[in-house]
Amino acid sequence: MSERVLVGAGVGTGIAIGRAFKYASAKYVPWDSDKAGSARGLMAISAAIAQVEKDLGQSAKNADPEAASILEAMKLTLSDASLLAGIKERLADGANSQRAVSGAFAGAAKALASLGEYFAARATDIEELGNRVIQVLSGEGQVDFPTEPFILVADSVGPLEMSRLANSSIVGLITSTGSATSHTAILARAANLPTVVSVLGSEFIQPEDQVIVDSSSGQVLVNPDQAELKQYREAVTKSSQLDQLSTVGLPVDLYANLGSSSEAESALAFGAQGVGLFRTELLFLGEKQAPSLEKQILEYSRLLSAFPGKRVIVRVLDLDTDKPLPFLTLTESGKYANRGFQALLANIEVLETQLEALAESSRRYLETELWVMAPMITSSKHAKAFVDLAKSYGLKNVGVMIEVPEVCQQEVLDEILETVDFVSIGTNDLTQYTLNLDRVNSAIALSDVRKPEVLGLIERVVSSSREASKPVGICGEAAGDPESAKLFIEYGVTSLSLSPALLPSLVRALRN
């Protein structure tokens, strides 16, 4: 499997495969080539703003209507009298040209961001404008993009840069900031550019790394293995033939793995029968404090509203060492330290808020069948604790993930199945822990899941679940691998959950 799998919010339905090109936008750098507060400074700033206005106008002429409207709006922003007043005020206080521009634009962006989420997304446009004016002032040239197909990895990319990228060899985009409603996302969607925004850990991507951008599931696969490359290359060539995707008559339900509500559209476009794994981590990653009850209700409600009459399985927060969360207390030790459900037990208030938000969202969208599950349960005692807590909030269908070999022991498994309403097998972690692989330094191949010691555990879990009349699904990466999927179906799984973009290829394989 991949060296790393990073998650964010996917934009659109496409897939991109290519080499990474890392790019840093122009930022404020102290520059003292003009005297503080001089008239020459104001003249230079006015000339720089005029140049950026000209660039915006030219870009708007060559853009599609949606992009043009955004660029024209940015052009109007530059003529805002309050911006010029802020620049003059800072020059009068002794700032040099660049500091005056930086301060005025940063102040305007901060004021806009304080108005709420919608305006915060637009504040980045003002930041880009300020950076571009500074770039012109300092005489810096623009970065030259590669002539070969590339995937851009950046902290952020504003509308101005997106207009430049339209004429480059870009095939995919990864940003560490932004949202699915930002102008960057809107422009990427309009250009059919596979994009994942708000990717925590994008700094681990190195120049020239091979990267897969899966905007349908919000995943970024860094240095994937040959089996994954084959899967996604087939998806790139065949995913446009959506009319051939019909799950009627298949022996198993096919669900989607998603990382944000913005990806619901792609799941439905690819024909997913529901959501088999909704990763809630994106709400928490990169935050200094746990997201509020209201923010979580909004996100879960958006998700549930997209799937009336269908099943949506949400996994509560799954912490691991690749996803540092500063507001959590880390207390556990041992093999599964600070992972899964035991990490949530050490931060029970975070789990309780999440369950309350899920329960409230479910009450608002009763037509959607909400199921909730806990990650990495390590004992039957923990399984019961989670089920009892979740049901105390009114959640009706509560299950757990089977991801460690200890809970696959028959006695423990039977106790778990007496308690839960369903189980879902996470093949990635189960394979890693069963084969004693180093999760940091040892890559897990799709073929590792088919090793006898792993398949034996999966078959036992499926068989026991069927005997207990409890639904059992697979939501790990192997669910999208046709060879593995056929084995799971033979064992008797009731569902497979995978990246939406891989659904067409899997359906065709299962029909052959």
C-alpha positions in Angstrom: 0.0 0.0 0.0 1.0 3.7 0.0 3.9 5.1 2.0 1.4 7.5 3.5 -2.4 8.1 3.1 -3.3 11.7 3.9 -6.9 12.9 4.2 -8.7 16.2 3.5 -11.8 17.5 1.8 -12.2 16.3 -1.7 -13.4 18.7 -4.5 -15.1 17.1 -7.5 -15.0 13.5 -8.6 -11.8 13.0 -10.4 -8.5 11.2 -9.9 -5.0 12.6 -10.7 -1.7 10.6 -10.7 1.6 12.4 -11.1 4.8 13.8 -9.5 4.6 16.4 -6.8 5.7 19.9 -7.3 5.9 21.9 -4.1 5.1 25.6 -4.2 5.1 28.4 -1.7 3.0 31.5 -2.4 4.6 34.9 -2.1 4.5 35.9 1.6 5.6 39.0 3.5 9.4 39.4 3.8 10.9 42.5 5.3 12.1 44.8 2.6 13.7 48.2 3.1 14.6 49.6 -0.3 12.6 52.7 0.2 12.5 55.2 3.1 9.7 54.9 5.6 6.6 56.9 4.8 8.1 58.5 1.7 5.9 59.8 -1.1 7.9 57.5 -3.4 6.6 54.6 -1.4 3.0 55.6 -2.0 3.7 56.1 -5.7 5.3 52.6 -5.9 2.3 51.0 -4.2 -0.2 52.7 -6.5 1.8 51.5 -9.5 1.9 48.0 -8.1 -1.9 47.9 -7.4 -2.5 49.2 -10.9 -0.4 46.4 -12.4 -2.3 43.8 -10.4 -5.6 45.3 -11.5 -4.4 45.0 -15.1 -3.3 41.4 -14.6 -6.7 40.5 -13.1 -8.6 42.1 -15.9 -6.5 40.2 -18.5 -7.0 36.9 -16.6 -10.7 37.5 -16.4 -10.9 38.0 -20.2 -9.4 34.6 -20.8 -11.4 32.8 -18.1 -14.7 30.9 -18.1 -17.7 32.9 -16.7 -17.4 31.5 -13.2 -13.7 32.2 -12.9 -14.1 35.6 -14.5 -16.7 36.8 -12.0 -14.4 35.8 -9.1 -11.4 37.7 -10.7 -13.5 40.8 -11.4 -14.7 40.8 -7.8 -11.0 40.7 -6.7 -10.3 43.6 -9.0 -13.0 45.6 -7.4 -11.5 44.8 -4.0 -8.3 46.6 -5.0 -10.2 49.8 -5.5 -11.7 49.7 -2.0 -11.0 53.1 -0.4 -10.5 51.6 3.0 -7.6 49.6 1.8 -5.8 52.6 0.4 -6.6 54.5 3.6 -5.0 51.7 5.6 -1.9 51.9 3.5 -1.6 55.6 3.8 -2.1 55.4 7.6 0.7 52.9 8.0 3.1 54.9 5.7 2.4 58.0 7.9 3.2 55.9 11.0 6.7 55.1 9.5 6.2 51.8 7.8 7.9 51.2 4.5 6.0 50.3 1.4 5.9 46.5 1.8 5.0 46.7 5.5 2.2 49.2 4.8 0.7 46.9 2.1 1.1 43.8 4.2 -0.5 45.4 7.3 -3.4 46.9 5.4 -4.3 43.8 3.4 -3.8 41.5 6.5 -6.1 43.8 8.5 -8.8 43.7 5.8 -8.6 39.9 5.6 -8.8 39.5 9.4 -11.9 41.7 9.5 -13.6 39.7 6.8 -12.7 36.4 8.4 -14.3 37.5 11.7 -17.7 37.6 10.0 -18.0 33.9 9.8 -17.1 30.8 7.8 -18.4 32.0 4.4 -16.5 35.2 4.7 -13.4 33.5 6.1 -13.1 31.5 2.9 -13.1 34.8 0.9 -10.5 36.4 3.2 -7.9 34.3 1.6 -8.5 36.1 -1.7 -7.5 39.4 0.0 -4.4 37.7 1.4 -3.5 36.6 -2.1 -4.1 40.1 -3.5 -1.8 41.6 -0.8 0.9 39.0 -1.6 0.7 39.7 -5.3 1.0 43.5 -4.7 4.1 42.9 -2.5 5.5 40.6 -5.2 5.2 43.3 -7.8 6.7 45.9 -5.4 9.7 43.8 -4.7 10.3 43.0 -8.3 10.0 39.3 -7.8 9.2 37.2 -10.8 6.4 34.5 -10.8 7.3 30.9 -10.2 7.7 28.8 -13.4 5.6 25.6 -13.3 6.9 22.4 -14.7 6.3 21.7 -18.4 5.6 18.0 -17.6 2.3 16.9 -15.9 2.5 17.7 -12.2 0.5 17.7 -9.0 0.8 21.0 -7.2 1.3 20.8 -3.4 0.9 24.2 -1.7 -0.4 25.8 1.5 -2.9 27.7 -0.5 -3.7 28.7 -4.0 -5.8 31.8 -4.7 -7.9 32.7 -7.8 -5.0 34.7 -9.3 -2.7 31.7 -9.2 -5.5 29.4 -10.3 -5.9 31.5 -13.4 -2.1 31.0 -14.2 -2.4 27.3 -13.5 -5.1 27.0 -16.1 -2.4 27.3 -18.8 0.1 24.9 -17.1 0.5 21.2 -17.1 -1.1 20.7 -13.7 -3.2 17.5 -13.3 -4.1 17.7 -9.6 -4.0 20.0 -6.6 -3.3 19.5 -2.9 -3.5 22.3 -0.3 -3.0 22.3 3.4 -5.6 25.0 4.0 -8.9 26.0 2.5 -12.4 24.5 2.4 -14.7 22.9 -0.1 -16.5 26.3 -0.5 -13.5 28.4 -1.1 -12.9 30.2 -4.4 -10.0 27.8 -5.0 -12.3 24.9 -4.7 -15.0 26.5 -6.9 -12.4 27.2 -9.6 -10.9 23.7 -9.3 -14.3 22.1 -9.7 -15.2 24.3 -12.7 -11.9 23.2 -14.3 -12.5 19.5 -13.5 -9.2 19.6 -11.6 -8.9 16.8 -9.0 -8.3 18.6 -5.7 -8.1 17.8 -2.0 -8.0 20.8 0.3 -7.2 21.1 4.0 -4.8 18.2 3.9 -2.9 17.8 7.2 0.5 16.3 6.7 1.0 17.6 3.2 4.4 18.8 4.4 5.5 15.2 4.3 5.1 15.1 0.6 8.5 15.6 -1.1 9.2 17.0 -4.5 9.0 14.3 -7.2 7.1 11.9 -4.9 4.5 10.0 -6.9 1.1 11.0 -5.7 -2.5 10.0 -6.3 -5.1 12.7 -5.7 -8.5 11.0 -5.1 -11.0 13.9 -4.8 -13.9 11.5 -4.6 -12.9 10.3 -1.2 -10.7 13.1 0.0 -7.6 10.9 0.1 -4.0 11.6 -1.0 -1.9 8.5 -1.5 1.9 9.2 -1.4 4.2 6.8 -3.2 1.5 4.1 -3.8 2.5 0.5 -4.6 2.0 -1.0 -8.1 -1.3 -2.6 -7.2 -2.8 0.7 -6.1 -1.4 2.4 -9.2 -3.1 -0.2 -11.3 -6.4 0.3 -9.5 -6.4 4.0 -9.9 -5.1 4.1 -13.4 -8.1 1.8 -14.4 -10.4 4.2 -12.5 -9.0 7.2 -14.4 -9.7 5.6 -17.8 -13.1 4.1 -16.9 -14.7 6.3 -14.3 -16.3 8.5 -16.9 -18.4 5.6 -18.1 -20.8 5.9 -15.2 -23.8 4.7 -17.2 -22.3 1.2 -16.9 -22.3 1.2 -13.1 -25.3 -0.7 -11.8 -25.2 -2.6 -8.5 -28.4 -4.4 -9.2 -28.0 -8.1 -8.9 -24.6 -8.0 -7.1 -24.2 -10.3 -4.1 -23.1 -7.5 -1.8 -23.9 -3.8 -1.0 -21.3 -1.3 -2.2 -20.7 1.7 -0.1 -18.4 4.8 -0.2 -15.6 5.8 2.1 -15.8 9.6 2.6 -13.9 12.2 4.6 -16.2 15.2 4.4 -19.8 16.0 3.4 -18.5 17.8 0.3 -17.7 14.4 -1.2 -21.3 13.1 -1.0 -21.9 14.3 -4.6 -19.1 12.2 -5.9 -20.3 9.1 -4.0 -23.7 9.4 -5.5 -22.4 10.1 -9.0 -20.4 6.8 -8.9 -23.5 4.9 -7.8 -22.6 4.2 -4.1 -25.6 2.6 -2.2 -24.7 4.6 0.9 -21.7 5.4 3.1 -19.8 2.6 4.7 -17.1 4.7 6.4 -17.4 8.4 7.1 -14.1 9.5 8.7 -14.8 12.4 11.1 -11.2 13.3 11.6 -11.2 16.2 9.2 -13.4 18.2 11.6 -10.7 17.8 14.3 -7.4 17.7 12.5 -5.3 20.9 12.8 -7.6 22.4 15.3 -6.4 23.9 18.6 -9.6 22.9 20.4 -12.3 20.3 19.7 -15.0 21.5 17.3 -18.1 22.7 18.9 -21.4 20.9 19.1 -23.0 23.3 16.6 -20.1 22.9 14.0 -20.4 19.1 14.2 -24.2 19.1 13.8 -23.8 21.2 10.7 -21.3 18.8 9.1 -23.2 15.6 10.0 -26.5 17.2 8.9 -25.0 18.1 5.5 -23.9 14.5 5.2 -27.2 12.9 6.2 -29.2 15.2 4.0 -27.4 13.9 0.9 -28.4 10.3 1.4 -32.2 10.1 2.1 -33.4 6.5 2.1 -29.8 5.2 2.3 -27.4 4.0 5.1 -24.6 6.2 6.4 -22.1 4.6 8.8 -20.1 7.2 10.7 -16.9 6.4 12.6 -16.3 8.5 15.6 -12.9 10.2 16.0 -10.0 7.8 15.2 -6.8 9.2 16.6 -3.4 7.8 15.7 0.2 9.2 15.8 -0.1 10.6 12.3 -3.0 12.9 13.4 -1.8 14.9 16.4 -4.5 16.7 18.3 -3.2 19.2 20.9 -6.5 19.4 22.9 -6.5 15.6 23.7 -5.1 14.1 26.8 -2.9 11.1 25.9 -2.7 8.6 28.7 -2.6 5.0 27.4 0.5 3.0 26.9 1.3 -0.3 25.2 0.9 -1.7 21.7 -2.2 0.4 20.9 -1.2 3.6 22.8 -3.3 6.6 22.0 -5.2 5.0 19.3 -8.9 4.2 18.6 -11.5 3.9 21.4 -9.1 3.9 24.3 -7.9 7.4 23.3 -11.5 8.5 23.3 -12.0 7.0 26.8 -9.3 9.3 28.0 -11.1 12.3 26.5 -14.7 11.2 27.2 -16.1 14.8 26.8 -14.9 14.9 23.2 -16.7 11.6 22.5 -19.9 12.6 24.2 -20.1 15.9 22.2 -19.6 13.9 19.0 -22.3 11.4 19.9 -24.7 14.2 20.9 -24.1 15.9 17.5 -24.7 12.7 15.6 -27.9 12.0 17.5 -29.3 15.5 16.9 -28.4 15.3 13.2 -30.1 12.0 12.9 -33.3 13.4 14.4 -33.2 16.1 11.8 -32.9 13.7 8.9 -34.9 10.6 9.9 -35.1 9.4 6.3 -31.4 8.6 6.4 -30.4 5.5 8.2 -27.5 6.5 10.5 -25.2 3.9 12.0 -22.4 4.8 14.3 -19.2 2.8 15.1 -16.2 3.0 17.3 -12.6 2.6 15.9 -10.1 0.1 17.1 -11.9 -1.7 19.9 -9.4 -3.9 21.8 -11.8 -5.7 24.2 -15.4 -6.8 24.6 -15.5 -4.5 27.6 -14.8 -1.5 25.5 -17.3 -2.6 22.9 -20.0 -2.7 25.5 -19.0 0.6 26.9 -19.3 2.3 23.6 -22.6 0.7 22.7 -24.1 1.7 26.1 -22.9 5.3 25.8 -24.0 5.7 22.2 -27.5 4.3 22.9 -27.9 6.6 25.9 -27.9 9.4 23.3 -30.7 7.7 21.4 -28.5 6.3 18.6 -30.2 3.1 17.4 -27.6 1.2 15.3 -24.2 1.0 17.0 -21.2 -1.1 16.1 -17.5 -1.4 16.3 -14.5 -1.8 14.0 -12.5 -5.0 14.1 -8.9 -4.0 13.6 -6.7 -5.9 16.0 -6.2 -9.7 16.2 -7.0 -9.9 20.0 -10.7 -9.3 19.3 -10.8 -11.9 16.7 -10.3 -14.7 19.3 -13.5 -16.6 19.3 -14.6 -16.0 22.9 -13.9 -12.3 22.7 -15.6 -12.1 19.3 -18.7 -13.8 20.5 -19.0 -11.4 23.5 -18.7 -8.4 21.2 -21.3 -9.8 18.8 -23.8 -10.2 21.7 -23.4 -6.5 22.4 -23.2 -4.7 19.0 -25.6 -4.2 16.1 -23.0 -4.7 13.4 -19.2 -4.9 12.9 -16.9 -3.4 10.2 -13.5 -4.9 9.5 -10.6 -2.4 8.9 -8.2 -4.5 6.8 -5.3 -2.0 6.9 -4.7 -2.1 10.7 -5.8 -5.7 11.1 -3.1 -6.7 8.5 -0.5 -4.5 10.1 -1.0 -5.8 13.6 -1.5 -9.4 12.6 1.7 -9.5 10.6 3.6 -7.3 13.2 4.5 -4.7 10.6 6.0 -1.4 11.6 3.2 1.0 10.6 5.8 3.8 10.0 8.6 2.1 8.2 6.9 -1.0 6.7 4.6 -0.5 3.7 1.5 -2.8 3.6 0.8 -4.2 0.2 -2.7 -5.1 -0.9 -1.5 -8.7 -1.3 -0.6 -8.8 2.4 -4.3 -8.8 3.2 -4.5 -12.1 1.4 -1.9 -13.8 3.5 -3.4 -16.9 5.3 -3.0 -15.5 8.8 -4.9 -12.4 7.9 -7.6 -14.1 5.8 -8.2 -16.7 8.6 -9.1 -13.9 11.0 -11.3 -12.1 8.5 -13.1 -15.4 7.6 -13.7 -16.1 11.4 -15.2 -12.6 12.0 -17.5 -12.9 9.0 -18.6 -16.4 9.8 -19.3 -15.5 13.4 -21.2 -12.3 12.5 -23.4 -14.2 10.1 -24.1 -16.9 12.7 -25.1 -14.1 15.1 -27.3 -12.5 12.4 -25.2 -9.3 12.6 -24.2 -7.3 9.4 -20.5 -7.4 8.7 -18.7 -5.2 6.2 -15.2 -4.4 5.0 -14.0 -0.8 4.8 -10.3 -1.1 4.5 -8.3 -0.4 1.3 -8.6 -4.1 0.3 -12.4 -3.6 -0.3 -11.6 -1.9 -3.6 -9.2 -4.7 -4.7 -11.2 -7.1 -7.0 -9.2 -10.2 -6.0 -9.6 -9.5 -2.3 -13.2 -8.4 -2.7 -14.2 -11.7 -4.3 -12.8 -13.6 -1.4 -14.7 -11.4 1.1 -17.9 -12.0 -0.8 -17.3 -15.8 -0.7 -16.9 -15.5 3.1 -20.3 -13.8 3.3 -19.7 -10.1 4.0 -22.8 -8.0 3.6 -21.1 -4.9 2.4 -17.9 -3.5 0.9 -16.9 0.2 1.3 -14.3 1.9 -0.8 -13.3 5.1 -2.6 -16.2 6.1 -4.9 -13.8 6.4 -7.8 -12.9 2.7 -7.5 -16.6 1.6 -7.7 -16.9 1.3 -11.5 -13.8 -0.9 -11.8 -14.9 -3.1 -8.9 -18.5 -3.5 -10.3 -17.1 -4.6 -13.6 -14.7 -7.1 -12.0 -17.5 -8.6 -9.9 -19.7 -9.0 -13.0 -17.0 -10.9 -14.9 
